[in-house]
Amino acid sequence: MTEIGALSPDEASATPALSQGERVIDTFIAPSKTFTDILRSQAWWLPFLISVIISYGFVFALQKQVGWDTIAANSIKQDPKAEERMSGQTEAQKAQAMKIVTMSIQYGMYGTPLIILASAAVLALVWWGTINFMFGGRATFGQVFSMWMYAALPLQLLYILAIVTLFAGLDREAFNINNPVGTNVGFYLPAETAPWLMKFATSIDIFWLWSLFLAGIGLAIVAKVKKSAGLTAVFGWWVLVQIVKVVYSALTS
């Protein structure tokens, strides 16, 4: 993340076109080049393909090293309310509930490509509307969508670390599919931490913050506004979402 300044339209037109492979590399070492090139072409299939390959690598690691039944049992054990609900059920009801949870997690992981596309579309729509209507930007939805596909690449490092951790050996009974590797503050908090605090601490993740920072820079470039506007749009929504999550967790826990 060494280069973050946006190029002017004249400089962008004079800059040699980048391949998608070059864009992927530049996302990590010269992000402004990647995002400026999106003004020329909105192609995003390569970062999407990389995300899908790594995601299915994570799925394979989960299945081989932990197992869906254990993941489902852990998810219930790590959710006090879910565990409380199941404690009053008959053995047949518990078995049925476990089957439903297991299938939900398993098929949810298999459906990762659709989740990636859907979440990218939602984020792009929100940021596109915000940067254009609140900050006077001129981005298209397609440019913002493509920008996030590249800006989200650091998140793949998180899943690569998770895969390495899974194959390096871990306590299967303590594995948390929602927080598989220690890249956030919440990972290091004790299990008895208040749910609202755990929610907030888990959101402070180095790879998510990296990707959001890139998104703020990229949004400013494709919308042709100041970097401060792009960062404000991205992190403003992030802060709002965190407040909603913390308040909801505090009210329901």
Sequence and secondary structure as in RCSB ss.txt:
>XXXX:A:sequence
MTEIGALSPDEASATPALSQGERVIDTFIAPSKTFTDILRSQAWWLPFLISVIISYGFVFALQKQVGWDTIAANS
IKQDPKAEERMSGQTEAQKAQAMKIVTMSIQYGMYGTPLIILASAAVLALVWWGTINFMFGGRATFGQVFSMWMY
AALPLQLLYILAIVTLFAGLDREAFNINNPVGTNVGFYLPAETAPWLMKFATSIDIFWLWSLFLAGIGLAIVAKV
KKSAGLTAVFGWWVLVQIVKVVYSALTS
>XXXX:A:secstr
        HHHHHHS    HHHHHHHHHH HHHHHHHTTT    HHHHHHHHHHHHHHHHHHHHHT HHHHHHHH
HHT HHHHHHHHTS HHHHHHHHHHHHHHHHHHHHTHHHHHHHHHHHHHHHHHHHHHHTT     HHHHHHHHHH
HTTHHHHHHHHHHHHHHH   GGG  TTS SS BGGGGS TTS HHHHHHHHH BHHHHHHHHHHHHHHHHHHTS
 HHHHHHHHHHHHHHHHHHHHHHHHHH 
